[in-house]
Amino acid sequence: MYKFFSAIQWIQFVMATLSVIGSSSLIAYAIFQNIQKSPEIRPIFYLSFSDLLLGICWLMEALLYGTSAASKDIFCYNLQAVGQIFYISSFLYTVYYIWYLYKELRMKHNQSGQSTFLPVIDHTYQVGQIVIVLSSLIPLLLMIPVFCLGNASECFRNFSQSHRCILMYSPPSAMAELLPSANTSVCSTLYFYGLIIFLASFLLSLFIIVVLLIQAQALFKKFVKSTGFLGSEQWAAIHIVEQQVLFYPVAFFCCWGPAAILMIIKLMKPQDTKLHMALYVLQALTGSSQGLLNCGVYGWTQYKFHQLKQKARRDADTQTPLLCSQKRFYSRGLSPLESTLAFATSTSDIF
């Protein structure tokens, strides 16, 4: 059993390191380009920042596992609580980013040819500011009982210590009754509280993302049908936005789906089985890799847009002057896509 959890430790260490590198790359790129405050980059910037902090927590937990430090139990307990703040924040920031992509697309469709474009932009910006504050504040408030009551009741003594640093939730130890310094009832309640908070936030975020995804797909079809002719670069832009709306939810579920499934199974069947062991490994592979996957999705979509844009330019060079002038004429009538093209063009050069 020790070799099994030691393997999980190294898996978590490697994946957390890659996640830190991936999220740091996105943050460094946004700061270097001085675009971290732009409406398009702000959601992914804050999401990457949460992924970075979460990756650091996972990395520290992997390094602490197996050590004989005197205060290791206290550090591991509080690192778990801090990590839960960051991955709930990452849930909320993922929802915010998908909402922003959907909102931009809907706004471009509804405001085509109208004069109320700027007020809608200001309203979206204000809502985004509120969402950013709440996405950081809500997880912290939810975890205050875990910090205060847990440390006061010495719950770091009341759980299975050997695996605390590498498992998201260690169930109450069977020997808890033998530890007079630990309040068993309080610690057990906090354990189920944290588990329910994780599952509730994950399922709620997943539900909202699926709803936005369905609405976005319907809006894509409606947008194409109502707009008429689209130039090659406009097609490239809308295709990349569609891929972003699809791939970020896929990355979200791949990262946290195994952990959620494991928590649900442990609620129904607490005893470890071969299925639990397989999910432990899968959780170590995916749970700490969100920064890496989000960086990969962002880089890949920008690279694909660059390819599509270059292909559109090559196609334009082979067309007759009449066809080129017709495309320019129709493209000028599609002003709602100009901001999307400007953002995609400015961010694609780095990849």
C-alpha positions, 0 to 999 in steps of 0.5 A: 500500500505504501508503494501505491501511495508513493506512486500517486505522490510522484504522479501528483508532483509531476502533474502539479509541476506541469500545471504550474508551468502552464498557468505561469506561461499564460500569466507571463504572456498576459503581463508581458503583452500588458493585456491582463486587464482587457475584457477578453483576457481578464477571465482567463487571466484570473482562472490561470492565477487560481490554477497557479496557486492550486498547482503550488498547493498540490506541489507542496502537498506532494513534497510534504508526503513521506516527510517526518516534519514535526508540524507536517500534519498541521501543514497538510490539513491547512494546505488541503483547506487552502487548496479547496479555496483555489479549486472552487475559485477555479470552478467559478472562474471557468463558469465566468469565462464560458459565460463571457464567451457566450455573452460576447457572441449573443451581444454581437448577434443582438446588437448587429447594426444597432447603436446601443453597443457601448452601453451593453459593453459597459454593463457586461464589464460591471457584471464581470467585475462583480463576478471576479470579486465573488469568485474569490470571496465566496470560496474563502467564506465557505472555508472559514469553518474548516480553518477555525473549527478544524484547527481549534478542534485539532482535526489534523489529528483526527484523520488518516495521516499517512495519506492526508497530503496526497488525497483530497479528502481523507475520511475520519480515522477508525482510531479517532476515538483513541485520540482524546485531544481531537473532537471526533464529532466536529471533525467528522462534520467538517469532513462531510461539509468540505466534501459536500461543498466540493460536490455542490460547487462542481455539479452546479458549475457543470450544470451552468456550463452545460446550459451555456454550451447548449445555448451557445451552440444554438446561437452559433447556428442562428448567427450563421443563418441570420448573418448571410455571407461571411468572409474567410477571416470572419469564419475563422474567428467564429469557428475559434470562439466555438471551439473555445466554448466547447473545449474549456468545458471538456477540460474542466470535466476531464480535470475534476470529473474523476475527483467528483466520481470518487467522492460520490463513490466514497459516500456510498462505499467508504471502504477502499476497493480496486475501483477506489485505487484506480480513481485515486490514480486518475485523480492524481493525473487530472486533478492537478493538471487544470493549469496545463490543460487550460494553457494547452486549449488556449495555445491550440485555439490561437494556433488554429486561428493563425493557421486559418487566417493564413489560409484565408489570405493565401486563398484571397491571393488566388482569387480574381479582383472581382471576388476579392472586392465582393468579399471586402464589401460583404465583410465590411457589413459584419461589424459585430465581429470586428472586436473578436477579430482584433482580439484573436489577431492580437493574441495569435502571434505568440503561438 
